[in-house]
Amino acid sequence: MLNNDYTGQNCSISRALEAVGERWTLLIVRELMRRPHRFAELERKLRIAKNILTVRLEKLVALGIAEKVPYSDSRDRNEYRLTRKGRDLFPVLSALMAWGDRYSAPDGPPVIFEHECGHAAGHKLVCAYCGDDVGLRSIRAIAGPGATEETVLA
């Protein structure tokens, strides 16, 4: 059986996978990015088992990625919505979407992000400082303030 954690790895990617790397989690976040949802709506839309949805939502709430907010109803029910921490996953979903559009969408992208200017926004990654395009060949990894002796940098 595989371990489901990345204990001992000083790596922001492994830590992020600890939070959102389980099956269904990013699809739940995708739905919550569109709008808040009630449990039953998420269950129906994703066609996910109740027990799995319950566990994933509890984890997202515990990590501060989503929050439960009561909605007006005679029953004790909640809706789920993303917190700022959850909304900050947008670039992650956009990057996965771009990869999927390129390699797993033979008939073209099923969804296109339209910018408020009325045009397709795309999935371009740019340098936060100079605005130039960022690609694997234009960057290098250097030690950050959280680096340890075990941190492997290329």
MODELLER restraints for C-alpha pairs under 7 A, 6 or more apart:
rsr = mdl.restraints
at = mdl.atoms
rsr.add(forms.Gaussian(group=physical.xy_distance, feature=features.Distance(at['CA:5:A'], at['CA:18:A']), mean=6.22, stdev=0.5))
rsr.add(forms.Gaussian(group=physical.xy_distance, feature=features.Distance(at['CA:6:A'], at['CA:14:A']), mean=6.06, stdev=0.5))
rsr.add(forms.Gaussian(group=physical.xy_distance, feature=features.Distance(at['CA:10:A'], at['CA:151:A']), mean=6.03, stdev=0.5))
rsr.add(forms.Gaussian(group=physical.xy_distance, feature=features.Distance(at['CA:20:A'], at['CA:26:A']), mean=6.33, stdev=0.5))
rsr.add(forms.Gaussian(group=physical.xy_distance, feature=features.Distance(at['CA:25:A'], at['CA:56:A']), mean=6.16, stdev=0.5))
rsr.add(forms.Gaussian(group=physical.xy_distance, feature=features.Distance(at['CA:32:A'], at['CA:81:A']), mean=5.76, stdev=0.5))
rsr.add(forms.Gaussian(group=physical.xy_distance, feature=features.Distance(at['CA:32:A'], at['CA:82:A']), mean=6.17, stdev=0.5))
rsr.add(forms.Gaussian(group=physical.xy_distance, feature=features.Distance(at['CA:33:A'], at['CA:82:A']), mean=6.90, stdev=0.5))
rsr.add(forms.Gaussian(group=physical.xy_distance, feature=features.Distance(at['CA:33:A'], at['CA:87:A']), mean=6.83, stdev=0.5))
rsr.add(forms.Gaussian(group=physical.xy_distance, feature=features.Distance(at['CA:36:A'], at['CA:79:A']), mean=6.29, stdev=0.5))
rsr.add(forms.Gaussian(group=physical.xy_distance, feature=features.Distance(at['CA:36:A'], at['CA:80:A']), mean=5.43, stdev=0.5))
rsr.add(forms.Gaussian(group=physical.xy_distance, feature=features.Distance(at['CA:36:A'], at['CA:81:A']), mean=4.52, stdev=0.5))
rsr.add(forms.Gaussian(group=physical.xy_distance, feature=features.Distance(at['CA:37:A'], at['CA:79:A']), mean=5.25, stdev=0.5))
rsr.add(forms.Gaussian(group=physical.xy_distance, feature=features.Distance(at['CA:37:A'], at['CA:80:A']), mean=5.37, stdev=0.5))
rsr.add(forms.Gaussian(group=physical.xy_distance, feature=features.Distance(at['CA:37:A'], at['CA:81:A']), mean=6.78, stdev=0.5))
rsr.add(forms.Gaussian(group=physical.xy_distance, feature=features.Distance(at['CA:38:A'], at['CA:78:A']), mean=6.25, stdev=0.5))
rsr.add(forms.Gaussian(group=physical.xy_distance, feature=features.Distance(at['CA:38:A'], at['CA:79:A']), mean=4.19, stdev=0.5))
rsr.add(forms.Gaussian(group=physical.xy_distance, feature=features.Distance(at['CA:38:A'], at['CA:80:A']), mean=6.10, stdev=0.5))
rsr.add(forms.Gaussian(group=physical.xy_distance, feature=features.Distance(at['CA:39:A'], at['CA:79:A']), mean=6.65, stdev=0.5))
rsr.add(forms.Gaussian(group=physical.xy_distance, feature=features.Distance(at['CA:43:A'], at['CA:49:A']), mean=6.92, stdev=0.5))
rsr.add(forms.Gaussian(group=physical.xy_distance, feature=features.Distance(at['CA:43:A'], at['CA:50:A']), mean=6.67, stdev=0.5))
rsr.add(forms.Gaussian(group=physical.xy_distance, feature=features.Distance(at['CA:43:A'], at['CA:53:A']), mean=6.99, stdev=0.5))
rsr.add(forms.Gaussian(group=physical.xy_distance, feature=features.Distance(at['CA:60:A'], at['CA:66:A']), mean=5.32, stdev=0.5))
rsr.add(forms.Gaussian(group=physical.xy_distance, feature=features.Distance(at['CA:61:A'], at['CA:67:A']), mean=5.22, stdev=0.5))
rsr.add(forms.Gaussian(group=physical.xy_distance, feature=features.Distance(at['CA:64:A'], at['CA:83:A']), mean=6.77, stdev=0.5))
rsr.add(forms.Gaussian(group=physical.xy_distance, feature=features.Distance(at['CA:64:A'], at['CA:85:A']), mean=6.76, stdev=0.5))
rsr.add(forms.Gaussian(group=physical.xy_distance, feature=features.Distance(at['CA:65:A'], at['CA:82:A']), mean=5.98, stdev=0.5))
rsr.add(forms.Gaussian(group=physical.xy_distance, feature=features.Distance(at['CA:65:A'], at['CA:83:A']), mean=5.50, stdev=0.5))
rsr.add(forms.Gaussian(group=physical.xy_distance, feature=features.Distance(at['CA:65:A'], at['CA:85:A']), mean=5.21, stdev=0.5))
rsr.add(forms.Gaussian(group=physical.xy_distance, feature=features.Distance(at['CA:65:A'], at['CA:86:A']), mean=4.22, stdev=0.5))
rsr.add(forms.Gaussian(group=physical.xy_distance, feature=features.Distance(at['CA:66:A'], at['CA:80:A']), mean=6.48, stdev=0.5))
rsr.add(forms.Gaussian(group=physical.xy_distance, feature=features.Distance(at['CA:66:A'], at['CA:81:A']), mean=5.47, stdev=0.5))
rsr.add(forms.Gaussian(group=physical.xy_distance, feature=features.Distance(at['CA:66:A'], at['CA:82:A']), mean=4.22, stdev=0.5))
rsr.add(forms.Gaussian(group=physical.xy_distance, feature=features.Distance(at['CA:66:A'], at['CA:83:A']), mean=5.22, stdev=0.5))
rsr.add(forms.Gaussian(group=physical.xy_distance, feature=features.Distance(at['CA:66:A'], at['CA:86:A']), mean=6.09, stdev=0.5))
rsr.add(forms.Gaussian(group=physical.xy_distance, feature=features.Distance(at['CA:67:A'], at['CA:80:A']), mean=5.60, stdev=0.5))
rsr.add(forms.Gaussian(group=physical.xy_distance, feature=features.Distance(at['CA:67:A'], at['CA:81:A']), mean=5.55, stdev=0.5))
rsr.add(forms.Gaussian(group=physical.xy_distance, feature=features.Distance(at['CA:67:A'], at['CA:82:A']), mean=6.22, stdev=0.5))
rsr.add(forms.Gaussian(group=physical.xy_distance, feature=features.Distance(at['CA:67:A'], at['CA:83:A']), mean=6.46, stdev=0.5))
rsr.add(forms.Gaussian(group=physical.xy_distance, feature=features.Distance(at['CA:68:A'], at['CA:78:A']), mean=5.84, stdev=0.5))
rsr.add(forms.Gaussian(group=physical.xy_distance, feature=features.Distance(at['CA:68:A'], at['CA:79:A']), mean=5.69, stdev=0.5))
rsr.add(forms.Gaussian(group=physical.xy_distance, feature=features.Distance(at['CA:68:A'], at['CA:80:A']), mean=4.75, stdev=0.5))
rsr.add(forms.Gaussian(group=physical.xy_distance, feature=features.Distance(at['CA:68:A'], at['CA:81:A']), mean=6.75, stdev=0.5))
rsr.add(forms.Gaussian(group=physical.xy_distance, feature=features.Distance(at['CA:69:A'], at['CA:78:A']), mean=5.25, stdev=0.5))
rsr.add(forms.Gaussian(group=physical.xy_distance, feature=features.Distance(at['CA:69:A'], at['CA:79:A']), mean=5.31, stdev=0.5))
rsr.add(forms.Gaussian(group=physical.xy_distance, feature=features.Distance(at['CA:69:A'], at['CA:80:A']), mean=6.19, stdev=0.5))
rsr.add(forms.Gaussian(group=physical.xy_distance, feature=features.Distance(at['CA:70:A'], at['CA:77:A']), mean=5.95, stdev=0.5))
rsr.add(forms.Gaussian(group=physical.xy_distance, feature=features.Distance(at['CA:70:A'], at['CA:78:A']), mean=4.15, stdev=0.5))
rsr.add(forms.Gaussian(group=physical.xy_distance, feature=features.Distance(at['CA:70:A'], at['CA:79:A']), mean=6.16, stdev=0.5))
rsr.add(forms.Gaussian(group=physical.xy_distance, feature=features.Distance(at['CA:71:A'], at['CA:77:A']), mean=6.42, stdev=0.5))
rsr.add(forms.Gaussian(group=physical.xy_distance, feature=features.Distance(at['CA:71:A'], at['CA:78:A']), mean=5.49, stdev=0.5))
rsr.add(forms.Gaussian(group=physical.xy_distance, feature=features.Distance(at['CA:71:A'], at['CA:79:A']), mean=6.36, stdev=0.5))
rsr.add(forms.Gaussian(group=physical.xy_distance, feature=features.Distance(at['CA:94:A'], at['CA:123:A']), mean=6.20, stdev=0.5))
rsr.add(forms.Gaussian(group=physical.xy_distance, feature=features.Distance(at['CA:95:A'], at['CA:123:A']), mean=6.51, stdev=0.5))
rsr.add(forms.Gaussian(group=physical.xy_distance, feature=features.Distance(at['CA:98:A'], at['CA:123:A']), mean=6.13, stdev=0.5))
rsr.add(forms.Gaussian(group=physical.xy_distance, feature=features.Distance(at['CA:101:A'], at['CA:108:A']), mean=6.65, stdev=0.5))
rsr.add(forms.Gaussian(group=physical.xy_distance, feature=features.Distance(at['CA:101:A'], at['CA:109:A']), mean=5.07, stdev=0.5))
rsr.add(forms.Gaussian(group=physical.xy_distance, feature=features.Distance(at['CA:112:A'], at['CA:120:A']), mean=6.53, stdev=0.5))
rsr.add(forms.Gaussian(group=physical.xy_distance, feature=features.Distance(at['CA:113:A'], at['CA:120:A']), mean=5.75, stdev=0.5))
rsr.add(forms.Gaussian(group=physical.xy_distance, feature=features.Distance(at['CA:113:A'], at['CA:121:A']), mean=5.59, stdev=0.5))
rsr.add(forms.Gaussian(group=physical.xy_distance, feature=features.Distance(at['CA:113:A'], at['CA:122:A']), mean=6.78, stdev=0.5))
rsr.add(forms.Gaussian(group=physical.xy_distance, feature=features.Distance(at['CA:114:A'], at['CA:120:A']), mean=4.40, stdev=0.5))
rsr.add(forms.Gaussian(group=physical.xy_distance, feature=features.Distance(at['CA:114:A'], at['CA:121:A']), mean=5.32, stdev=0.5))
rsr.add(forms.Gaussian(group=physical.xy_distance, feature=features.Distance(at['CA:115:A'], at['CA:121:A']), mean=5.00, stdev=0.5))
rsr.add(forms.Gaussian(group=physical.xy_distance, feature=features.Distance(at['CA:125:A'], at['CA:133:A']), mean=6.02, stdev=0.5))
rsr.add(forms.Gaussian(group=physical.xy_distance, feature=features.Distance(at['CA:125:A'], at['CA:134:A']), mean=5.56, stdev=0.5))
rsr.add(forms.Gaussian(group=physical.xy_distance, feature=features.Distance(at['CA:126:A'], at['CA:132:A']), mean=5.36, stdev=0.5))
rsr.add(forms.Gaussian(group=physical.xy_distance, feature=features.Distance(at['CA:126:A'], at['CA:133:A']), mean=4.41, stdev=0.5))
rsr.add(forms.Gaussian(group=physical.xy_distance, feature=features.Distance(at['CA:126:A'], at['CA:134:A']), mean=5.04, stdev=0.5))
rsr.add(forms.Gaussian(group=physical.xy_distance, feature=features.Distance(at['CA:127:A'], at['CA:133:A']), mean=6.31, stdev=0.5))
rsr.add(forms.Gaussian(group=physical.xy_distance, feature=features.Distance(at['CA:127:A'], at['CA:134:A']), mean=5.94, stdev=0.5))
rsr.add(forms.Gaussian(group=physical.xy_distance, feature=features.Distance(at['CA:141:A'], at['CA:153:A']), mean=6.05, stdev=0.5))
rsr.add(forms.Gaussian(group=physical.xy_distance, feature=features.Distance(at['CA:141:A'], at['CA:154:A']), mean=6.18, stdev=0.5))
rsr.add(forms.Gaussian(group=physical.xy_distance, feature=features.Distance(at['CA:142:A'], at['CA:153:A']), mean=6.52, stdev=0.5))
